[in-house]
């Protein structure tokens, strides 16, 4: 197989060990051939099983670990930082960049070694680890034509279609595998029509009906994806994902990173411009041009319309939904651009999910005022005036601080504005919170404050600015949790829920959102905790602070 633009990272991800990778590359590879695989021993900085890039160079295989700190990932020993493993592969297979390894070894990635049978890798209607009873439960209450494909219980037939028939009963249809006269593999549900792949079979029966021996017609209309579930069954899904060597959390997260490839054509030209390079905290974590926040006020160079931030909107439009801006943590040089954005978008709320310094490294410049430093003045060039940020009050919660600010623009004849600043302080460096309770408390308090501010006003209100350091890992985790919880509040905990879809939607608007597998797993655990709290109503809730 040849690749013209960039290989699909998930298709060259093999669940094999180092010696097997060496054998595979030596047998099938050319200079620069490569694959991705899990590390058999080490974990990355977030506690997840580390990913290793194995590459053939001068007849020897070199293994390089991909390390992640929950915000960005990079090849061990390399200085280049990226939003996801796919972007690493994309960068080094573009033909423009050489991989610089230790001992001055330089390697060009050339050809990925794909998995032998990636039949179901991109088809999320395939449920690898469920039986007929579980399939029937997933399809219960679904409309006619809803379907999924699953493995058969005993190997032959290999696959089964479980679907909702015209009488709203679930039926199970065997997919058999055979060979044609030339020895080519074929799949079929009847001998009348055979197909080279299950995907082809599914596509065919989306257009035409199957007819059983009684003349009843069945058509595949709506797939039930592996991540789509009844919200109240999420504990079962977590158990399935947590105990599956195939199709578990790691595989579902790898599916999520695959969408970085789908978005590879979305340009990030503004972030790459020379005038904007120093405005990016990480040179490869850039906003999509299509969804970036454009600053529209009139300013003089070096200020311009660029800020490393993207608009984020949920794909389900519900009465209580919020909209967001996902931003990198301001650098000292971009504090002015951050406040220009806040002022332009009439932002009422900022959520900061990092400390200023973690692990001895600067994560974010101090851009707001505090009790100790109650007035902050941010100049907007020689003739643009200044932002005046005044501290008004603060409330110290167990895991976060809420600071009430008054923001004014010295060059504008407009009244000062109130901005509420939440800083979450309990996110451990290179990991995720062990218990989602404090994040759920913050989300609850934030939305109660939104309701108080927006009472009698149209929804959604101004975007909520959310940032960490890079603006993709913790930021994406927090935003997707808010979207999912608002959905559950609007529709109820008995509604359908698709965490994968919600996370994927974020990645179409800013690359790398939810940056690690532990963050993705944490979303599941936090939603489970929320549903349990709502079901049991056993946990007392503190009063929200708002004046």
C-alpha positions as CSV (number, residue, x, y, z in Angstrom):
1,X,0.0,0.0,0.0
2,X,1.3,3.5,-0.8
3,X,0.6,6.7,1.0
4,X,0.5,10.0,-0.8
5,X,0.0,12.5,2.1
6,X,0.4,10.9,5.5
7,X,-0.2,7.4,6.9
8,X,-3.1,6.7,9.2
9,X,-1.5,6.3,12.6
10,X,-4.1,3.8,13.7
11,X,-3.5,1.6,10.7
12,X,0.2,1.2,11.5
13,X,-0.4,0.6,15.2
14,X,0.4,-3.0,16.0
15,X,-0.2,-4.8,19.3
16,X,3.1,-6.5,19.3
17,X,6.3,-6.5,21.3
18,X,9.8,-5.2,20.3
19,X,11.3,-8.4,19.0
20,X,8.2,-9.0,16.8
21,X,8.4,-5.5,15.5
22,X,12.0,-6.0,14.6
23,X,11.1,-9.2,12.7
24,X,8.2,-7.6,10.9
25,X,10.3,-4.5,9.8
26,X,13.2,-6.7,8.8
27,X,11.0,-8.9,6.7
28,X,8.7,-6.3,5.0
29,X,10.4,-3.0,5.5
30,X,12.7,-0.7,3.5
31,X,15.0,2.0,4.9
32,X,12.8,4.3,7.0
33,X,9.9,1.8,7.3
34,X,8.2,2.2,10.6
35,X,5.3,1.2,12.8
36,X,3.8,2.2,16.2
37,X,3.3,-0.3,19.0
38,X,2.7,-0.3,22.8
39,X,5.6,-0.4,25.1
40,X,5.8,-3.7,26.9
41,X,7.4,-2.2,30.0
42,X,7.1,1.6,30.3
43,X,4.3,4.0,30.7
44,X,4.2,7.6,29.6
45,X,4.1,10.7,31.9
46,X,0.4,10.4,32.4
47,X,0.4,6.7,33.6
48,X,-0.9,5.3,30.3
49,X,0.9,2.5,28.5
50,X,3.5,4.3,26.4
51,X,3.6,4.1,22.6
52,X,6.8,3.3,20.8
53,X,7.9,4.2,17.3
54,X,9.9,1.4,15.8
55,X,11.8,2.4,12.6
56,X,14.2,0.5,10.3
57,X,17.5,2.3,9.8
58,X,20.5,0.8,8.1
59,X,19.2,-2.8,8.5
60,X,18.7,-2.2,12.3
61,X,15.5,-1.4,14.1
62,X,15.5,1.6,16.4
63,X,12.8,2.0,19.1
64,X,11.9,5.5,20.3
65,X,9.3,6.0,23.0
66,X,6.6,8.7,22.5
67,X,6.2,10.5,25.8
68,X,3.3,12.7,26.9
69,X,2.8,15.0,29.9
70,X,-0.9,15.4,29.4
71,X,-0.6,18.6,27.3
72,X,1.8,17.7,24.5
73,X,3.6,14.6,23.3
74,X,7.0,14.1,21.7
75,X,9.5,11.5,20.7
76,X,11.9,10.8,23.6
77,X,15.0,12.9,23.2
78,X,13.4,15.1,20.5
79,X,12.6,18.8,21.1
80,X,9.6,18.9,18.7
81,X,6.2,18.8,20.5
82,X,2.8,17.8,19.1
83,X,-0.8,17.4,19.9
84,X,-1.0,13.7,19.2
85,X,1.0,10.7,17.9
86,X,-0.6,11.2,14.5
87,X,0.8,14.7,14.2
88,X,4.3,13.3,15.0
89,X,3.9,10.8,12.1
90,X,2.4,13.5,9.8
91,X,5.3,15.8,10.6
92,X,8.1,13.3,10.0
93,X,6.5,11.7,6.8
94,X,6.0,15.1,5.1
95,X,9.4,14.8,3.5
96,X,10.5,18.1,5.0
97,X,11.8,16.9,8.4
98,X,14.4,14.4,9.6
99,X,14.1,12.6,12.9
100,X,17.2,13.5,15.0
101,X,17.9,10.7,17.5
102,X,20.6,10.3,20.1
103,X,24.3,9.8,19.0
104,X,23.6,12.2,16.1
105,X,21.6,9.5,14.2
106,X,19.3,11.0,11.6
107,X,16.4,9.0,10.1
108,X,13.7,9.8,7.5
109,X,10.4,8.0,8.0
110,X,9.4,6.5,4.7
111,X,6.9,3.7,4.6
112,X,4.5,2.6,7.3
113,X,4.0,-1.1,8.0
114,X,0.2,-1.5,8.0
115,X,-1.8,-4.0,10.0
116,X,-2.6,-7.1,7.9
117,X,-6.3,-6.9,8.4
118,X,-7.6,-3.4,9.4
119,X,-11.1,-4.4,8.4
120,X,-12.9,-2.9,11.3
121,X,-10.5,-0.3,12.4
122,X,-12.5,2.7,11.2
123,X,-16.0,1.1,11.4
124,X,-17.5,2.0,14.7
125,X,-20.6,-0.2,14.2
126,X,-18.4,-3.1,14.9
127,X,-18.7,-4.3,18.5
128,X,-15.8,-6.7,19.2
129,X,-16.6,-7.8,22.7
130,X,-20.3,-8.3,23.2
131,X,-22.6,-11.3,22.9
132,X,-26.2,-11.6,21.5
133,X,-27.8,-10.7,24.9
134,X,-25.7,-7.5,25.2
135,X,-26.4,-6.6,21.6
136,X,-30.1,-6.9,22.2
137,X,-29.8,-4.6,25.2
138,X,-27.9,-2.0,23.2
139,X,-30.6,-2.1,20.5
140,X,-33.6,-2.1,22.9
141,X,-35.8,0.8,22.2
142,X,-34.0,1.8,19.0
143,X,-35.8,2.5,15.7
144,X,-36.3,0.0,12.9
145,X,-33.1,-0.6,10.9
146,X,-30.8,0.2,13.8
147,X,-27.9,-2.3,13.7
148,X,-24.5,-3.3,14.8
149,X,-22.0,-6.0,13.8
150,X,-20.4,-8.2,16.4
151,X,-18.2,-11.3,16.6
152,X,-20.0,-14.6,16.7
153,X,-19.7,-16.5,20.0
154,X,-17.9,-19.6,18.6
155,X,-15.9,-18.4,15.7
156,X,-18.0,-19.7,12.8
157,X,-19.8,-17.9,11.5
158,X,-17.3,-15.2,12.2
159,X,-19.6,-12.2,12.4
160,X,-23.3,-11.5,13.2
161,X,-25.6,-8.6,12.3
162,X,-27.8,-7.7,15.2
163,X,-30.6,-5.3,14.1
164,X,-34.1,-4.1,14.8
165,X,-36.7,-5.5,12.5
166,X,-40.0,-4.1,11.3
167,X,-41.8,-5.4,14.4
168,X,-39.3,-3.7,16.6
169,X,-37.8,-7.0,17.7
170,X,-34.0,-7.6,17.6
171,X,-32.9,-10.3,15.1
172,X,-29.5,-11.8,14.6
173,X,-28.3,-12.6,11.1
174,X,-25.1,-14.6,10.5
175,X,-22.4,-13.3,8.1
176,X,-20.6,-16.3,6.7
177,X,-17.2,-16.3,5.1
178,X,-16.1,-18.4,2.1
179,X,-14.0,-18.2,-1.0
180,X,-14.8,-17.7,-4.7
181,X,-13.5,-19.9,-7.5
182,X,-10.2,-17.9,-7.5
183,X,-9.7,-18.4,-3.8
184,X,-10.6,-14.8,-2.9
185,X,-12.2,-14.3,0.5
186,X,-15.9,-13.5,0.3
187,X,-18.6,-12.6,2.9
188,X,-22.3,-13.1,2.5
189,X,-25.6,-13.5,4.4
190,X,-27.1,-15.3,1.4
191,X,-25.4,-17.0,-1.6
192,X,-27.2,-14.6,-3.9
193,X,-24.8,-11.7,-3.1
194,X,-21.2,-12.0,-2.0
195,X,-18.8,-9.2,-0.9
196,X,-15.0,-8.8,-0.5
197,X,-15.4,-7.2,2.8
198,X,-17.9,-6.7,5.6
199,X,-17.9,-3.0,4.9
200,X,-19.0,-3.6,1.4
201,X,-21.8,-5.9,2.6
202,X,-23.0,-3.3,5.1
203,X,-23.0,-0.6,2.4
204,X,-25.0,-2.9,0.1
205,X,-27.7,-3.6,2.6
206,X,-28.0,0.1,3.5
207,X,-29.3,0.5,0.0
208,X,-31.2,-2.8,-0.5
209,X,-33.2,-5.0,1.8
210,X,-32.5,-8.4,3.1
211,X,-35.4,-10.8,2.7
212,X,-35.9,-13.7,5.1
213,X,-37.6,-17.0,4.4
214,X,-41.0,-15.5,5.4
215,X,-40.6,-12.6,3.0
216,X,-39.9,-10.1,5.8
217,X,-37.6,-7.3,4.6
218,X,-34.8,-5.8,6.7
219,X,-32.6,-2.8,5.8
220,X,-29.6,-1.5,7.7
221,X,-30.5,2.2,8.3
222,X,-28.8,3.5,11.4
223,X,-25.6,2.1,13.0
224,X,-25.3,1.9,16.8
225,X,-21.7,2.9,17.3
226,X,-19.5,1.3,19.9
227,X,-19.3,4.5,21.9
228,X,-23.1,5.1,21.8
229,X,-24.8,3.9,24.9
230,X,-27.6,4.4,27.3
231,X,-26.2,6.8,29.9
232,X,-27.3,4.6,32.7
233,X,-25.3,1.6,31.3
234,X,-22.0,3.5,31.3
235,X,-20.7,1.3,34.2
236,X,-21.0,-1.7,31.9
237,X,-19.2,0.1,29.1
238,X,-16.4,1.1,31.4
239,X,-16.0,-2.5,32.5
240,X,-16.0,-3.7,28.9
241,X,-13.4,-1.1,27.9
242,X,-11.3,-1.7,31.0
243,X,-11.1,-5.5,30.7
244,X,-10.6,-5.8,26.9
245,X,-7.2,-6.4,25.5
246,X,-8.8,-5.7,22.1
247,X,-11.3,-2.8,21.7
248,X,-10.6,-1.3,25.1
249,X,-9.9,2.3,26.2
250,X,-6.6,2.3,24.3
251,X,-8.2,1.2,21.0
252,X,-11.1,3.7,21.4
253,X,-8.6,6.5,22.2
254,X,-6.5,5.5,19.1
255,X,-9.7,5.8,17.1
256,X,-10.1,9.3,18.4
257,X,-6.6,10.3,17.4
258,X,-7.4,9.0,13.9
259,X,-9.5,12.0,13.3
260,X,-6.4,14.2,13.4
261,X,-5.7,12.7,10.0
262,X,-9.2,13.5,8.8
263,X,-8.5,17.1,9.8
264,X,-5.0,17.2,8.2
265,X,-6.3,19.4,5.3
266,X,-7.6,22.0,7.7
267,X,-5.0,24.8,7.4
268,X,-3.1,26.4,10.4
269,X,-1.4,29.0,8.2
270,X,-1.9,31.9,10.6
271,X,-0.1,30.1,13.5
272,X,2.9,29.3,11.2
273,X,3.4,32.9,10.0
274,X,6.7,34.5,11.1
275,X,4.9,37.3,12.9
276,X,3.0,34.9,15.1
277,X,5.5,32.2,15.9
278,X,6.6,33.7,19.1
279,X,2.9,33.9,20.2
280,X,2.6,30.2,20.4
281,X,3.6,28.4,23.6
282,X,4.4,25.3,21.6
283,X,5.3,25.7,18.0
284,X,3.3,22.8,16.7
285,X,0.2,23.3,18.8
286,X,-1.7,25.8,16.6
287,X,-5.3,26.8,16.0
288,X,-7.2,25.8,12.9
289,X,-7.7,28.8,10.7
290,X,-11.3,28.0,10.2
291,X,-12.3,28.2,13.8
292,X,-9.6,30.5,15.3
293,X,-10.6,33.6,17.2
294,X,-9.8,36.6,15.1
295,X,-9.1,39.8,17.0
296,X,-10.9,42.7,15.3
297,X,-9.8,45.8,17.2
298,X,-7.4,48.3,15.5
299,X,-3.9,47.9,16.8
300,X,-0.4,48.7,15.7
301,X,2.4,46.1,15.0
302,X,3.6,43.8,16.6
303,X,-0.1,43.4,17.6
304,X,-2.3,41.8,15.0
305,X,-5.5,39.7,14.8
306,X,-3.8,36.5,16.0
307,X,-4.3,34.6,19.3
308,X,-3.8,30.9,19.8
309,X,-7.4,30.1,20.5
310,X,-10.4,28.4,18.8
311,X,-14.1,28.7,19.2
312,X,-15.7,25.4,20.4
313,X,-19.4,24.6,19.9
314,X,-21.2,21.4,20.9
315,X,-22.7,19.4,18.1
316,X,-26.0,19.0,20.0
317,X,-27.9,22.3,20.4
318,X,-29.8,22.2,23.7
319,X,-31.5,24.9,25.7
320,X,-28.9,25.0,28.4
321,X,-25.7,24.6,26.3
322,X,-22.6,26.7,26.6
323,X,-20.2,27.8,23.9
324,X,-16.5,28.0,24.6
325,X,-13.1,29.4,23.5
326,X,-10.3,26.9,24.0
327,X,-7.1,28.8,24.4
328,X,-3.4,28.2,25.3
329,X,-2.3,29.6,28.6
330,X,-1.1,33.2,27.9
331,X,2.6,33.8,27.6
332,X,3.9,37.1,29.1
333,X,4.0,38.5,25.6
334,X,0.5,37.5,24.7
335,X,-1.3,38.6,27.9
336,X,-2.5,41.7,26.0
337,X,-3.9,39.5,23.2
338,X,-5.7,37.3,25.8
339,X,-7.5,40.4,27.3
340,X,-8.2,41.8,23.8
341,X,-10.0,38.5,23.1
342,X,-11.9,38.6,26.5
343,X,-13.0,42.1,25.8
344,X,-14.0,41.5,22.2
345,X,-16.0,38.4,23.0
346,X,-17.7,40.0,26.1
347,X,-16.4,37.0,28.1
348,X,-18.0,36.7,31.6
349,X,-16.2,33.6,32.7
350,X,-12.6,32.2,32.5
351,X,-11.7,28.7,33.6
352,X,-8.0,28.0,34.2
353,X,-7.2,24.3,34.8
354,X,-3.5,24.7,35.6
355,X,-1.2,26.3,38.2
356,X,1.2,29.0,36.9
357,X,4.1,26.7,37.6
358,X,4.1,22.9,37.7
359,X,7.0,20.6,38.0
360,X,9.4,23.6,37.9
361,X,8.1,24.6,34.5
362,X,6.1,27.7,33.6
363,X,2.6,26.8,32.5
364,X,0.9,30.2,32.2
365,X,1.7,33.8,32.8
366,X,0.0,35.7,35.6
367,X,-2.6,37.6,33.6
368,X,-5.3,38.4,36.3
369,X,-5.3,40.4,39.5
370,X,-5.4,38.9,43.0
371,X,-5.8,40.0,46.6
372,X,-2.0,40.4,46.8
373,X,-1.8,42.3,43.5
374,X,-5.3,44.0,43.2
375,X,-4.8,46.1,40.1
376,X,-3.2,45.0,36.9
377,X,-2.7,47.3,33.9
378,X,-2.1,45.8,30.5
379,X,-1.0,48.2,27.8
380,X,-2.4,47.9,24.3
381,X,0.3,49.5,22.3
382,X,1.2,53.2,22.2
383,X,-2.2,54.5,21.2
384,X,-4.5,51.7,22.1
385,X,-5.0,52.5,25.8
386,X,-4.9,49.8,28.4
387,X,-6.9,47.2,30.1
388,X,-7.4,47.7,33.8
389,X,-8.1,44.5,35.7
390,X,-9.2,45.1,39.3
391,X,-9.6,42.5,42.0
392,X,-12.9,42.7,43.7
393,X,-13.3,39.5,45.8
394,X,-12.4,35.8,45.9
395,X,-13.7,32.6,47.4
396,X,-11.4,29.8,48.3
397,X,-12.8,26.3,47.7
398,X,-11.1,23.1,48.5
399,X,-9.8,22.6,45.0
400,X,-10.3,25.8,43.2
401,X,-10.3,29.6,43.6
402,X,-13.0,31.9,42.3
403,X,-11.9,35.4,41.8
404,X,-14.3,38.2,40.9
405,X,-12.7,40.8,38.6
406,X,-13.7,44.2,37.1
407,X,-12.3,44.8,33.7
408,X,-12.2,48.2,32.0
409,X,-10.8,49.6,28.7
410,X,-9.2,53.0,29.2
411,X,-9.7,54.0,25.5
412,X,-13.3,53.0,25.4
413,X,-16.3,54.9,26.8
414,X,-17.9,51.7,28.1
415,X,-18.8,50.7,31.6
416,X,-16.5,48.2,33.4
417,X,-17.4,44.6,33.0
418,X,-17.4,41.8,35.6
419,X,-15.4,38.7,34.8
420,X,-15.3,35.6,37.0
421,X,-12.1,33.7,37.1
422,X,-12.0,30.0,38.2
423,X,-8.6,28.4,38.8
424,X,-8.7,24.7,39.4
425,X,-5.7,23.7,41.5
426,X,-6.1,19.9,42.0
427,X,-5.0,18.6,38.6
428,X,-1.8,16.6,39.2
429,X,1.1,17.3,36.9
430,X,1.4,14.7,34.1
431,X,-1.7,12.8,35.3
432,X,-5.5,13.2,36.0
433,X,-7.4,13.7,39.2
434,X,-7.9,10.4,41.1
435,X,-11.4,11.3,42.0
436,X,-13.7,13.3,39.6
437,X,-15.7,14.8,42.5
438,X,-13.8,18.1,42.6
439,X,-14.1,18.7,38.9
440,X,-17.8,17.9,39.0
441,X,-18.2,20.4,41.9
442,X,-16.4,23.1,39.8
443,X,-18.6,22.3,36.8
444,X,-21.8,22.5,38.9
445,X,-20.7,25.8,40.6
446,X,-19.7,27.3,37.2
447,X,-23.0,26.5,35.6
448,X,-25.0,27.7,38.6
449,X,-23.1,31.0,38.2
450,X,-23.8,31.0,34.5
451,X,-27.5,30.5,35.2
452,X,-27.4,33.4,37.8
453,X,-25.7,35.8,35.3
454,X,-27.8,34.8,32.3
455,X,-31.2,34.8,34.1
456,X,-33.7,36.4,31.8
457,X,-31.1,36.7,29.0
458,X,-30.8,34.5,25.8
459,X,-28.7,31.4,25.9
460,X,-26.0,30.6,25.1
461,X,-24.3,33.7,26.5
462,X,-20.8,34.8,25.6
463,X,-18.2,32.0,25.3
464,X,-16.6,30.6,28.4
465,X,-12.8,30.8,28.0
466,X,-11.1,27.6,29.1
467,X,-7.4,27.1,29.1
468,X,-4.6,25.0,30.5
469,X,-1.0,25.5,29.2
470,X,-1.2,24.1,25.6
471,X,-5.0,24.5,25.5
472,X,-5.8,21.0,24.4
473,X,-5.4,18.3,27.1
474,X,-7.1,19.5,30.4
475,X,-9.0,22.1,28.4
476,X,-10.5,19.5,26.1
477,X,-11.3,17.3,29.0
478,X,-13.1,20.0,30.9
479,X,-15.1,21.2,27.9
480,X,-16.3,17.8,26.9
481,X,-17.4,17.1,30.4
482,X,-19.4,20.3,30.5
483,X,-21.0,19.5,27.2
484,X,-22.0,15.9,28.2
485,X,-23.3,17.0,31.7
486,X,-25.4,19.7,30.1
487,X,-26.8,17.1,27.7
488,X,-27.7,14.8,30.6
489,X,-29.3,17.7,32.5
490,X,-31.4,18.7,29.5
491,X,-32.5,15.2,28.3
492,X,-32.1,13.1,31.5
493,X,-29.8,10.4,32.6
494,X,-31.8,7.8,30.7
495,X,-30.8,9.4,27.4
496,X,-28.3,8.1,24.8
497,X,-24.8,9.3,25.3
498,X,-21.8,9.2,23.0
499,X,-18.6,10.3,24.7
500,X,-16.5,9.4,21.6
501,X,-18.6,11.6,19.3
502,X,-18.4,14.5,21.7
503,X,-14.7,14.2,21.9
504,X,-14.3,13.8,18.2
505,X,-16.4,17.0,17.7
506,X,-14.0,19.0,19.8
507,X,-11.1,17.7,17.6
508,X,-12.7,19.0,14.5
509,X,-12.5,22.5,16.0
510,X,-9.1,22.4,17.7
511,X,-6.5,19.6,17.1
512,X,-5.5,17.3,19.9
513,X,-8.3,18.1,22.3
514,X,-8.2,15.5,25.1
515,X,-4.6,14.8,24.7
516,X,-4.1,11.4,26.4
517,X,-5.8,8.1,27.0
518,X,-6.0,8.7,30.8
519,X,-7.8,12.0,30.1
520,X,-10.2,10.2,27.9
521,X,-10.8,7.5,30.5
522,X,-11.3,10.2,33.1
523,X,-14.2,11.6,31.1
524,X,-15.9,8.2,31.4
525,X,-15.3,8.0,35.1
526,X,-16.5,11.5,35.7
527,X,-19.7,10.9,33.8
528,X,-20.3,7.7,35.7
529,X,-19.8,9.6,39.0
530,X,-22.2,12.3,37.9
531,X,-24.9,9.8,36.9
532,X,-24.5,7.9,40.2
533,X,-24.8,11.2,42.1
534,X,-27.9,12.2,40.2
535,X,-29.4,8.7,40.6
536,X,-28.7,8.5,44.3
537,X,-29.0,12.1,45.3
538,X,-26.9,11.3,48.3
539,X,-24.2,13.9,48.2
540,X,-25.0,17.3,49.7
541,X,-24.1,20.3,47.5
542,X,-22.5,23.5,48.7
543,X,-24.0,26.8,47.9
544,X,-22.5,28.5,44.9
545,X,-20.7,31.8,45.4
546,X,-22.1,34.6,43.4
547,X,-22.5,38.3,44.2
